[in-house]
Amino acid sequence: MKDFIPVCEPCLTGNEKAYLQECIDTGWVSSEGPFVRRFERAVADWCGMPHAISVANGSVALDLACEALGIVPGDEVIMPSFTIISCAAAVVRLGGTPVLVDSDPVTWQMDASAVAKAITSRTKAIMVVHIYGHPADFDPIAQVAKSHGLAIIEDAAEVHGALYKDRPCGGLGDISCFSFYANKLVTTGEGGMVLCRDAALANRLKSLRNLCFLPDRRFIHEELGHNFRLTNLQAALGVAQLESLDKTVAFKRAVAHRYDAAFKGHPLLKTPVEEEWARNVYWVYGLVLDDRLPFDAFEWAEKLKERGVDTRPFFAPMHIQPVFRRMGMFANLSLPVSERLYARGLYLPNGMNLTGKQQETVIAAVLETLDA
Ligand SMILES: *Cc1c(COP(=O)(O)O)cnc(C)c1O
C-alpha cells in the first residue's frame, strides 16, 4: 500500500519532554504534584472560569459534572443526538433520561430552536456540546435555560481555543468539561477537566473525584466517590500543550482554509462553516456528501482508503444506538438531520504532522472519487 495519510497525530515538540523529565527528576508522578495545580489554573484562566478540577478523561468529566449537579433517576437532560456516547452515558448511568434534539444542517450543532420545545417539568439541565471545533449557538440556549432555571453543562472537548462571540468555549456554561485525549487540540494522552463558577460545586467535584474522603476524618466516608484523578505526568504534558495552543489552532485553521479553497462551493460537497459569531478551531475537517451521489460515507471512506487516505466516520446519533434501544429508549424517535450527517459525513486528515504535499494528495483523492 501507498504511504497512508493518518487522520490525526499529536504534536509534542514543545516543552513536553522537559516538563516530563522534571516530574521524573523530582519524583512527583501521582496526582499530588505541582503541574496538576498549574494545569488547572492555566485552563481556568484561559476559559475565564474560577474553578478547575482535573480528571482522568473527558468521559468521567461528564460523569462527574452530572453527578455533582445532582442528576437523579427521573431527571431529564436535553442534549444533541449527534454527539459522542459519553454525553448520554453520563446521564443514563445516574438513572436520568437524555432528551435528544436534532442538529442544524449547516453548522452541525444542536438546533437551538428545538431546545425550548424539549423542555418538560422533569428537565434538570441542558448539555451543550460544541461539535467538531465550531461553537454551538449558545446565547439562545442560555436564554431558555435562564427562563426555566436550568443549569447548562458545556461539553468543550472538541473546541480548545474556539470562541463564541469573542468568549472562550468552556467558559460559557455553569459547568464545562474538557477532554485531553490524544486526538484533541490539547492532549495529555488521556485526561479531562471540569470547570465551574460556583465554589460549593467545585468542592463537591473535588470530593467526588477523590473517593469522598472527609477532610477531617480521612478514612470515614459519608458518600461513595471515585478515583478520577489526573497524574502530574499527564498535567506536565498539558501545561506544555497549552503553551502551544495558539500555534495548534493556527495550524488547524490553515489546513482548513486550504481544504476550503479546494472544496467550498463544490456542488456535491458540504464543507464546515464558520459563522460570523464564531471562531472555528477545526478540531476535525468534515465533509458531507450530496444526496445525488450513489454511495454513502462508508463506501466513500473505502474509496479514499484505496488511495492512501485515512478518514473517520461522523458520529452515529444516540437515538439509533443499540445499547439505548435495548433499554427501551428513543424507540420511535427520528431525527433526520443527525441521521443524514451520519450516513453522508466523514472527516479528512488534519493532524499536526500533515504536510502540504500530503494535503494535496488528500484533495486530489477526494475530487477523483467524486468524478468517478
Ligand atoms: C472526546 C470527547 C469526549 C470524551 O473524552 P475522552 O477523554 O475520550 O473520554 C466527550 N465529549 C466529546 C464531545 C468528545 O469529543
The ligand as an SDF file (V2000), in Angstrom:
LIG
                    3D

 15 15  0  0  0  0  0  0  0  0999 V2000
  -13.5130   13.1780   23.1260 C   0  0  0  0  0  0  0  0  0  0  0  0
  -14.8380   13.6070   23.6190 C   0  0  0  0  0  0  0  0  0  0  0  0
  -15.3250   13.2170   24.8780 C   0  0  0  0  0  0  0  0  0  0  0  0
  -14.7100   12.1260   25.7090 C   0  0  0  0  0  0  0  0  0  0  0  0
  -13.4300   12.3390   26.0810 O   0  0  0  0  0  0  0  0  0  0  0  0
  -12.4660   11.1130   26.4760 P   0  0  0  0  0  0  0  0  0  0  0  0
  -11.2960   11.8230   27.0810 O   0  0  0  0  0  0  0  0  0  0  0  0
  -12.1230   10.3960   25.2170 O   0  0  0  0  0  0  0  0  0  0  0  0
  -13.1850   10.2690   27.4630 O   0  0  0  0  0  0  0  0  0  0  0  0
  -16.5100   13.7710   25.3110 C   0  0  0  0  0  0  0  0  0  0  0  0
  -17.2050   14.6320   24.5560 N   0  0  0  0  0  0  0  0  0  0  0  0
  -16.7910   14.9880   23.3280 C   0  0  0  0  0  0  0  0  0  0  0  0
  -17.6220   15.9460   22.5440 C   0  0  0  0  0  0  0  0  0  0  0  0
  -15.6120   14.4710   22.8110 C   0  0  0  0  0  0  0  0  0  0  0  0
  -15.2100   14.8160   21.5770 O   0  0  0  0  0  0  0  0  0  0  0  0
  1  2  1  0
  2  3  1  0
  2 14  2  0
  3  4  1  0
  3 10  2  0
  4  5  1  0
  5  6  1  0
  6  7  2  0
  6  8  1  0
  6  9  1  0
 10 11  1  0
 11 12  2  0
 12 13  1  0
 12 14  1  0
 14 15  1  0
M  END
$$$$
